[in-house]
Amino acid sequence: MNARIELQAEVTDDLSGKRLDQAAAQLFPDFSRARLQSWIKEGSLLLNGAISRTRDKVFPSDCLSINAELAAVDTWESEPMPLDILFEDASLLVINKQAGAVVHPAAGHRDGTLLNGLLHYCPQLELVPRAGIVHRLDKDTTGLMVVAKTLQAHTSLVNQLQSRTVTREYEAVVNGVLTAGGTIDQALGRHPVNRKKQAIVHNGKDAITHYKVIKRYRSHTHVRVKLETGRTHQIRVHFAHLQYPLVGDQLYGGRLRIPPNCGESLEKTLRRFKRQALHARLLSLLHPLDGQQMSWEIDLPADILSLLNSLNLDEEQQPQ
């Protein structure tokens, strides 16, 4: 699938003396700076009808024109896949991701991913970077994800994520009893030994996690988590760092923790819970077209509800 873009814009007084690529980014905000720079270099973005360099200066009344073809960004295959779509319009898709779904193809997961399913459902996504996926959830994390259906929406959402104006709230169940909420501000990077893991590293990318206690149990805590940044495995690594790893986390959780005097029902539930108890419950952002605030919320999945029910029953069954 290909699509042709034909646009023109006149340089305004406030852009006088700017580099061509800087002015283009202001005049054509629907496209990323990298894409505009590539169009300049290949002659698809002209200055006054002539091929120019990205560093050339522009002045008032100069004309910038784009005549470019949008080709498929990647060569991923589309596959039919059931998708739980909560919202859709011309710009956005909001989906409820299920546990076990890999979001993006990688080594060992070239097909059967959410990206493959999205391409089948909405073929125009092949013209958008990463098929419109602007943020990911881990394979075994459930909940809300937004997908950009157009380049304009993609650019807007990426900018919102970078400026930290997208609200993402999660619920999790952790091992141990937290005394209060708080903030975890610990930089993250690739684990120095295990390349599949992330770790707290002094020279890593900044990572900030806010959390509040929803309910304390005898040996567990139900928490609400709000991300300020969105690093890979951020919530899982941060809580493991505090020595309160997520229930069921096979990568960061360490050995299975069975509470003392644990009833048979709770022990069975904990032994069977094989994924991290983490759910992306709330998502809020500005719509790419009109800037309207939009929010979605999705209830906890059945397995986490069952876990919480078992924790409640365990509390009730303890001798007074």
Phi, psi and chi 1 to 4 in degrees:
 res  aa     phi    psi   chi1   chi2   chi3   chi4
   1 MET       -  131.0  177.3 -172.6  -65.9      -
   2 ASN  -128.9  154.5  -69.9   39.3      -      -
   3 ALA  -141.9  143.6      -      -      -      -
   4 ARG  -102.8  135.4 -179.9  153.7  -68.1  -79.8
   5 ILE  -108.7  124.3  -59.6  -66.9      -      -
   6 GLU  -130.2  111.5  -64.1 -176.0   23.2      -
   7 LEU  -140.6  152.9  -65.4  170.0      -      -
   8 GLN  -137.5  149.0  -79.3 -167.9  -11.2      -
   9 ALA  -153.0  149.3      -      -      -      -
  10 GLU  -103.6  137.3 -173.3  173.8  -68.8      -
  11 VAL   -68.1  129.2  174.4      -      -      -
  12 THR   -94.3  166.4   51.1      -      -      -
  13 ASP   -56.6  -37.3  -68.9  -17.4      -      -
  14 ASP   -70.5  -12.4   59.0  -52.7      -      -
  15 LEU  -100.7    3.3  -63.3  177.3      -      -
  16 SER   -59.3  130.2 -179.3      -      -      -
  17 GLY    85.5   -3.2      -      -      -      -
  18 LYS   -74.9  156.8  -66.2  -81.6 -169.6 -178.1
  19 ARG   -63.9  153.3  -72.2  166.5   46.2  119.4
  20 LEU   -57.4  -45.1  173.9   56.3      -      -
  21 ASP   -68.6  -32.6   58.9  -19.9      -      -
  22 GLN   -67.4  -43.6  -66.5  173.4  -31.0      -
  23 ALA   -65.3  -40.8      -      -      -      -
  24 ALA   -61.7  -37.9      -      -      -      -
  25 ALA   -64.2  -33.7      -      -      -      -
  26 GLN   -76.0  -38.9  -66.2  -69.5  -43.8      -
  27 LEU   -82.6  -24.9  -65.7  171.2      -      -
  28 PHE  -126.5   67.2  -53.6  111.8      -      -
  29 PRO   -68.9   -8.5   26.9  -35.3      -      -
  30 ASP   -74.6  -11.3  -66.9  -10.7      -      -
  31 PHE  -119.2  147.3  -53.0  104.5      -      -
  32 SER   -70.3  157.5   68.6      -      -      -
  33 ARG   -60.1  -40.2  177.2   76.3   66.4   87.0
  34 ALA   -62.5  -41.2      -      -      -      -
  35 ARG   -66.4  -42.3 -175.1  178.8  -69.6  -88.6
  36 LEU   -63.5  -40.6  -68.1  167.7      -      -
  37 GLN   -63.8  -38.7  -72.5  172.7  -23.4      -
  38 SER   -67.0  -37.0   69.7      -      -      -
  39 TRP   -66.2  -37.9  -77.4  -17.3      -      -
  40 ILE   -61.4  -46.7  -67.6  170.0      -      -
  41 LYS   -65.9  -32.7  -68.9  173.8 -177.6  175.8
  42 GLU   -92.0    0.8   68.9 -173.6   36.4      -
  43 GLY    82.8   17.0      -      -      -      -
  44 SER   -92.1  -13.3  -62.8      -      -      -
  45 LEU  -120.4  113.1 -165.0  164.3      -      -
  46 LEU  -107.3  151.8  -56.4  178.8      -      -
  47 LEU  -110.5  113.0  173.7   60.4      -      -
  48 ASN    54.3   40.0  -64.2  -38.0      -      -
  49 GLY    78.4    5.7      -      -      -      -
  50 ALA  -122.1  148.4      -      -      -      -
  51 ILE   -68.1  131.9  -65.5  175.0      -      -
  52 SER  -134.0  176.0  -57.0      -      -      -
  53 ARG   -97.8  156.1  -61.9  166.2  -61.0 -180.0
  54 THR   -60.4  -30.7   55.7      -      -      -
  55 ARG   -87.7   -4.0   65.6  176.3 -176.4  -90.0
  56 ASP   -63.1  144.3  -73.8  -14.0      -      -
  57 LYS   -84.7  150.0  -62.9  -68.6 -168.7  -66.9
  58 VAL  -117.1  157.8  -59.5      -      -      -
  59 PHE  -139.2  161.0  -61.5   97.6      -      -
  60 PRO   -51.0  138.5  -28.0   35.3      -      -
  61 SER    79.6   -6.3  -60.6      -      -      -
  62 ASP   -59.9  149.4  -79.1  -11.6      -      -
  63 CYS  -111.9  125.6  178.4      -      -      -
  64 LEU  -103.9  131.8  -86.6   61.3      -      -
  65 SER  -132.6  138.5   58.4      -      -      -
  66 ILE  -115.4  129.3  -63.6  174.5      -      -
  67 ASN  -136.7   92.3 -170.3  -31.3      -      -
  68 ALA  -136.3  155.3      -      -      -      -
  69 GLU  -106.6  128.0 -173.3  172.2   75.9      -
  70 LEU   -87.9  115.2  -74.0  177.1      -      -
  71 ALA  -103.9  165.7      -      -      -      -
  72 ALA   -56.1  134.3      -      -      -      -
  73 VAL   -74.6  -41.8  178.8      -      -      -
  74 ASP  -130.0  178.2  -67.8  -56.4      -      -
  75 THR  -118.0   37.2   56.5      -      -      -
  76 TRP   -71.8  148.5  -49.6  115.8      -      -
  77 GLU   -86.2  144.5  -64.0  -66.2  -31.8      -
  78 SER   -88.2  146.5   67.7      -      -      -
  79 GLU  -142.3  139.2  -63.4  176.7   46.9      -
  80 PRO   -65.1  136.7   21.7  -30.8      -      -
  81 MET  -158.4  136.8 -179.7 -176.3  -60.6      -
  82 PRO   -68.2  131.0   22.1  -31.6      -      -
  83 LEU  -123.0  133.8  -61.3  173.2      -      -
  84 ASP   -92.3   91.0 -174.5    2.9      -      -
  85 ILE   -92.5  121.4  -62.4  170.9      -      -
  86 LEU   -94.4  -27.4  -56.5 -178.6      -      -
  87 PHE  -154.8  142.9  173.2   84.4      -      -
  88 GLU  -153.2  135.6 -178.6  176.9   10.9      -
  89 ASP  -141.3 -163.1   65.1    7.4      -      -
  90 ALA   -68.7  -18.8      -      -      -      -
  91 SER  -107.5  -32.2  -60.6      -      -      -
  92 LEU  -131.3  152.3  -58.4  175.5      -      -
  93 LEU  -126.3  131.3  -90.0  171.6      -      -
  94 VAL  -118.0  123.8  176.5      -      -      -
  95 ILE  -123.0  156.0   61.1  174.6      -      -
  96 ASN  -101.4  103.7  177.4   27.5      -      -
  97 LYS   -75.3  138.3  179.1 -169.6  166.8  -60.8
  98 GLN   -92.6  156.8  -54.6  -57.0  -55.7      -
  99 ALA   -63.6  142.2      -      -      -      -
 100 GLY    91.4   -8.0      -      -      -      -
 101 ALA   -87.8  119.3      -      -      -      -
 102 VAL   -77.3  132.8  175.3      -      -      -
 103 VAL   -77.7  -45.4  170.1      -      -      -
 104 HIS  -131.9  139.9 -165.4  -82.9      -      -
 105 PRO   -58.0  143.4  -23.6   33.8      -      -
 106 ALA  -155.5 -177.5      -      -      -      -
 107 ALA   -56.9  123.8      -      -      -      -
 108 GLY    90.7  -11.4      -      -      -      -
 109 HIS  -138.5   63.8  -72.4  -74.1      -      -
 110 ARG   -77.9  -23.5  -64.9  -68.0  -60.7  175.8
 111 ASP  -138.8  176.6   49.5   27.3      -      -
 112 GLY    73.6   14.0      -      -      -      -
 113 THR   -96.3  167.5   71.5      -      -      -
 114 LEU   -59.6  -37.4 -166.9   60.3      -      -
 115 LEU   -59.2  -43.7 -177.7  146.3      -      -
 116 ASN   -60.7  -41.6  -58.6  112.9      -      -
 117 GLY   -67.1  -37.6      -      -      -      -
 118 LEU   -64.5  -40.4  -74.0  166.8      -      -
 119 LEU   -63.6  -34.5  -74.2  173.4      -      -
 120 HIS   -70.8  -41.8 -176.9  -90.7      -      -
 121 TYR   -70.1  -38.0  175.8   77.5      -      -
 122 CYS  -138.0   84.7 -175.9      -      -      -
 123 PRO   -56.6  -26.3  -26.9   36.4      -      -
 124 GLN   -63.1  -15.3   74.8 -175.5   61.9      -
 125 LEU   -66.9  -15.4  -72.4  174.5      -      -
 126 GLU   -68.6  -13.9   71.8  174.3    6.4      -
 127 LEU   -89.4   -4.0  -60.1  177.0      -      -
 128 VAL  -111.3  137.2 -174.6      -      -      -
 129 PRO   -51.7  135.4  -27.0   35.4      -      -
 130 ARG    52.6   32.1  -64.0 -174.4 -179.6  -85.6
 131 ALA    53.2   33.6      -      -      -      -
 132 GLY    85.2    0.0      -      -      -      -
 133 ILE   -78.8  114.7  -65.0  171.1      -      -
 134 VAL  -106.0  -14.5  -67.1      -      -      -
 135 HIS  -151.6  155.6   68.6  114.7      -      -
 136 ARG  -120.1  159.5  -56.7 -172.6 -164.9 -176.9
 137 LEU  -117.1  144.5  -63.7  177.5      -      -
 138 ASP   -59.8  158.5  -64.7  -21.9      -      -
 139 LYS   -48.5  -45.0  174.5 -175.5  175.3 -177.0
 140 ASP  -102.1   14.3  -71.2  -37.2      -      -
 141 THR   -94.8  137.4  -61.5      -      -      -
 142 THR  -103.7  166.6   55.8      -      -      -
 143 GLY   118.9 -157.3      -      -      -      -
 144 LEU   -81.3  132.9  -65.4  168.9      -      -
 145 MET  -135.5  142.1  -80.5 -175.6   57.9      -
 146 VAL  -107.2  143.0   63.4      -      -      -
 147 VAL  -126.1  132.3  176.5      -      -      -
 148 ALA   -85.8  127.5      -      -      -      -
 149 LYS   -91.1  -13.7  -68.2  176.6   65.7  177.0
 150 THR  -133.5  164.0   65.5      -      -      -
 151 LEU   -62.3  -39.0  -81.9  174.8      -      -
 152 GLN   -59.6  -47.0  177.8 -173.5   27.8      -
 153 ALA   -65.4  -39.3      -      -      -      -
 154 HIS   -61.5  -48.2 -176.1  -89.3      -      -
 155 THR   -60.3  -44.4  -58.3      -      -      -
 156 SER   -61.8  -46.5  172.0      -      -      -
 157 LEU   -68.2  -39.9  -68.3  176.7      -      -
 158 VAL   -60.6  -42.9  167.7      -      -      -
 159 ASN   -64.5  -40.4  -71.1  -21.3      -      -
 160 GLN   -64.4  -40.7  -70.4 -176.5   56.9      -
 161 LEU   -65.7  -40.8  -74.3  162.4      -      -
 162 GLN   -67.2  -34.1  -70.4  176.1  -15.0      -
 163 SER   -87.4    1.1   61.3      -      -      -
 164 ARG    62.1   38.1  -57.6 -178.0 -176.9  178.8
 165 THR  -101.3   -3.5   57.7      -      -      -
 166 VAL   -85.1  129.2  175.5      -      -      -
 167 THR   -95.9  126.6  -61.8      -      -      -
 168 ARG  -130.3  115.9  -72.3  168.6  -69.3  171.1
 169 GLU  -117.2  139.6  -69.4 -172.6    1.3      -
 170 TYR  -122.6  162.8  -64.3   70.3      -      -
 171 GLU  -122.3  143.4  -72.3 -169.0   23.1      -
 172 ALA  -145.0  157.9      -      -      -      -
 173 VAL  -118.9  123.4 -177.4      -      -      -
 174 VAL  -114.3  156.0  -56.5      -      -      -
 175 ASN   -76.1  136.7  -71.5  -76.2      -      -
 176 GLY    97.5  163.3      -      -      -      -
 177 VAL  -108.2  107.6 -177.6      -      -      -
 178 LEU   -75.3  136.3  -73.7  159.8      -      -
 179 THR   -79.8  -28.7   56.0      -      -      -
 180 ALA  -162.8  171.7      -      -      -      -
 181 GLY   -75.4  178.8      -      -      -      -
 182 GLY   175.9 -166.6      -      -      -      -
 183 THR  -129.8  134.6  -64.7      -      -      -
 184 ILE  -108.3  117.0  -49.6  167.3      -      -
 185 ASP  -121.4   87.2 -174.0   -9.8      -      -
 186 GLN  -138.1  124.0  -65.4  -74.4  -16.1      -
 187 ALA   -66.2  144.1      -      -      -      -
 188 LEU  -119.1  149.4  -63.0 -179.2      -      -
 189 GLY  -159.3 -179.5      -      -      -      -
 190 ARG   -63.5  137.6 -175.7   81.6   69.4  177.8
 191 HIS   -61.9  135.3 -167.6  -76.2      -      -
 192 PRO   -66.3  -20.1   21.0  -31.8      -      -
 193 VAL  -115.0  -52.7  177.1      -      -      -
 194 ASN   -92.9  106.4 -173.2  -21.1      -      -
 195 ARG   -70.8  -11.4  -52.9  -56.2  -71.0  173.7
 196 LYS   -84.3   -8.8  -67.2 -177.1  178.2  180.0
 197 LYS  -112.0  157.1  -62.5  176.5   70.6  172.3
 198 GLN  -103.1  163.5  -60.5  -68.2  -56.5      -
 199 ALA  -152.3  162.1      -      -      -      -
 200 ILE   -72.7  118.4  -54.8  -67.1      -      -
 201 VAL  -133.5  141.6  -68.3      -      -      -
 202 HIS   -66.5  -28.7   74.1  -82.5      -      -
 203 ASN  -107.8   24.3   60.5  -17.6      -      -
 204 GLY   -82.9 -171.9      -      -      -      -
 205 LYS   -81.6  141.5  -64.1  179.2  179.1  178.2
 206 ASP   -60.6  141.1   63.2  -39.7      -      -
 207 ALA  -145.7  122.4      -      -      -      -
 208 ILE  -129.4  125.6  -57.9  171.8      -      -
 209 THR  -125.9  126.4  -56.5      -      -      -
 210 HIS  -105.1  143.5  -52.6  -77.6      -      -
 211 TYR  -145.5  151.2   63.9   95.4      -      -
 212 LYS  -130.7  148.1  -67.0 -179.0  179.0  179.3
 213 VAL   -82.0  126.8  171.5      -      -      -
 214 ILE   -89.6  -47.4  -63.5  175.7      -      -
 215 LYS  -158.3  139.8 -175.0  172.2 -179.1  178.9
 216 ARG   -99.8  140.6  -61.9  178.2 -172.8   87.1
 217 TYR  -115.6 -173.2  -62.1   94.3      -      -
 218 ARG   -61.4  -41.3  -72.4 -164.3  -51.4  121.3
 219 SER  -136.0   12.2  -58.1      -      -      -
 220 HIS  -141.7  165.7  -62.3   83.6      -      -
 221 THR  -138.7  133.4  -48.6      -      -      -
 222 HIS   -93.2  121.1 -178.5 -165.4      -      -
 223 VAL  -125.2  153.1  -66.6      -      -      -
 224 ARG  -105.3  132.3  177.4  172.7  -68.4  112.4
 225 VAL  -122.8  135.0 -177.5      -      -      -
 226 LYS  -121.5  124.6 -175.6  175.4 -178.6 -180.0
 227 LEU   -88.0  131.1  -73.0 -176.9      -      -
 228 GLU   -93.4  -33.3 -171.9  169.3  -37.3      -
 229 THR  -121.5  170.3   56.2      -      -      -
 230 GLY  -133.1   63.4      -      -      -      -
 231 ARG   -80.6  158.5  -52.9  -56.2  178.9 -165.6
 232 THR   -57.3  127.9  -59.3      -      -      -
 233 HIS    60.8   21.8  -60.5  175.9      -      -
 234 GLN   -55.3  -52.5  177.9  173.1  -39.5      -
 235 ILE   -62.9  -42.7  -65.7  172.0      -      -
 236 ARG   -64.3  -44.9  -60.4  164.1   64.2 -170.5
 237 VAL   -69.1  -42.7  177.0      -      -      -
 238 HIS   -61.9  -44.2  -88.4  173.9      -      -
 239 PHE   -73.4  -33.2  -82.5   96.8      -      -
 240 ALA   -63.6  -36.4      -      -      -      -
 241 HIS   -62.6  -35.5  173.7   71.6      -      -
 242 LEU   -77.6   -3.2  -68.3 -175.2      -      -
 243 GLN    73.1   26.3  -55.8  -60.5  -44.7      -
 244 TYR  -126.1   64.5  -65.6   91.1      -      -
 245 PRO   -65.5  155.2   26.4  -35.6      -      -
 246 LEU   -67.0  141.2  -88.6   60.0      -      -
 247 VAL   -57.3  134.1  169.7      -      -      -
 248 GLY    80.7   -1.0      -      -      -      -
 249 ASP   -72.0  108.0 -165.4  -29.2      -      -
 250 GLN   -74.5  -21.2  -54.6  -66.4  -57.5      -
 251 LEU   -95.5  -38.4 -168.6   58.0      -      -
 252 TYR  -116.7   -4.0  -60.5  101.5      -      -
 253 GLY   -84.2  -15.4      -      -      -      -
 254 GLY    71.8 -157.3      -      -      -      -
 255 ARG   -69.6  154.5   61.9  177.6  178.7   80.9
 256 LEU   -62.3  133.2  176.1   65.2      -      -
 257 ARG  -107.7  115.3  -58.2 -174.0 -171.9 -173.5
 258 ILE  -107.2  121.4  -58.1  -63.5      -      -
 259 PRO   -64.3  152.5  -16.5   28.8      -      -
 260 PRO   -63.7  148.8   20.8  -31.7      -      -
 261 ASN    57.4   30.5  -56.4  -42.4      -      -
 262 CYS   -75.4  133.0  179.1      -      -      -
 263 GLY   -70.3  160.9      -      -      -      -
 264 GLU   -61.0  -39.7 -177.5  179.3  -16.8      -
 265 SER   -63.2  -47.3  174.6      -      -      -
 266 LEU   -66.9  -41.4  177.1   56.6      -      -
 267 GLU   -60.0  -42.8 -179.1  173.8   -9.6      -
 268 LYS   -63.2  -42.6 -174.6  179.6  -64.4 -175.3
 269 THR   -61.8  -45.5  -61.3      -      -      -
 270 LEU   -65.5  -38.1  -69.3  172.2      -      -
 271 ARG   -69.9  -29.1  -69.9 -169.9 -177.9  -80.0
 272 ARG   -88.1  -12.0  -70.8  178.5  175.3  175.0
 273 PHE   -83.5  100.4 -152.1   95.8      -      -
 274 LYS  -105.7   12.4  -62.7  -61.8 -174.2 -178.1
 275 ARG  -130.4  161.8   73.8  171.2 -177.3   95.1
 276 GLN   -65.5  135.2   61.3  -91.4    9.9      -
 277 ALA   -80.0   77.0      -      -      -      -
 278 LEU  -140.3  130.3 -177.7   61.0      -      -
 279 HIS  -139.3  126.2  176.4   69.1      -      -
 280 ALA   -80.8   99.4      -      -      -      -
 281 ARG   -89.4  -36.4  178.8  155.1 -169.1  168.8
 282 LEU  -131.6  140.2 -178.5  142.5      -      -
 283 LEU  -137.6  129.6  175.3   68.7      -      -
 284 SER  -138.1  135.3 -178.3      -      -      -
 285 LEU  -156.7  173.9   50.7   84.9      -      -
 286 LEU   -95.9  131.7  -58.7  178.6      -      -
 287 HIS   -63.3  134.4 -166.0  -81.6      -      -
 288 PRO   -60.2  -26.6  -24.6   34.7      -      -
 289 LEU   -87.1  -49.8  -73.1 -176.1      -      -
 290 ASP  -114.2   -0.6   57.6   17.0      -      -
 291 GLY    74.6    8.1      -      -      -      -
 292 GLN   -69.5  137.1  177.8 -176.1  -11.2      -
 293 GLN   -70.0  129.2 -172.8   80.5   41.6      -
 294 MET  -129.5  141.1  -56.0 -169.1   75.3      -
 295 SER  -137.8  147.0  -64.3      -      -      -
 296 TRP  -134.6  149.8  -61.1  -90.1      -      -
 297 GLU  -141.0  141.1 -167.0  165.6   -5.9      -
 298 ILE  -133.3  136.3 -169.7   73.0      -      -
 299 ASP   -65.0  161.4  -69.7  -22.0      -      -
 300 LEU   -61.9  145.8  -69.8  168.1      -      -
 301 PRO   -73.0  167.2   27.1  -34.4      -      -
 302 ALA   -60.5  -37.9      -      -      -      -
 303 ASP   -68.6  -37.2   61.1  -14.5      -      -
 304 ILE   -72.7  -37.1  -64.8 -177.1      -      -
 305 LEU   -60.9  -40.2  -72.2  173.0      -      -
 306 SER   -65.2  -40.1  177.6      -      -      -
 307 LEU   -60.9  -46.8  171.4   62.5      -      -
 308 LEU   -64.1  -37.9  -66.7  173.7      -      -
 309 ASN   -62.7  -42.5 -175.7   54.4      -      -
 310 SER   -64.1  -38.4  -67.5      -      -      -
 311 LEU   -65.9  -39.7  -69.6  169.8      -      -
 312 ASN   -63.9  -44.7  -81.6  -50.6      -      -
 313 LEU   -63.2  -38.5  -72.7  173.7      -      -
 314 ASP   -61.9  -39.7  177.4   71.4      -      -
 315 GLU   -61.4  -46.2  -68.9  -88.9  -59.4      -
 316 GLU   -66.7  -29.3  -64.7  168.7    2.2      -
 317 GLN   -87.8   -4.5  -67.8  169.8   -3.6      -
 318 GLN   -75.3  142.0  -67.4  -55.8  -51.1      -
 319 PRO   -63.7  141.1   20.5  -31.8      -      -
 320 GLN   -79.7      -  -60.9  -59.8  -46.3      -
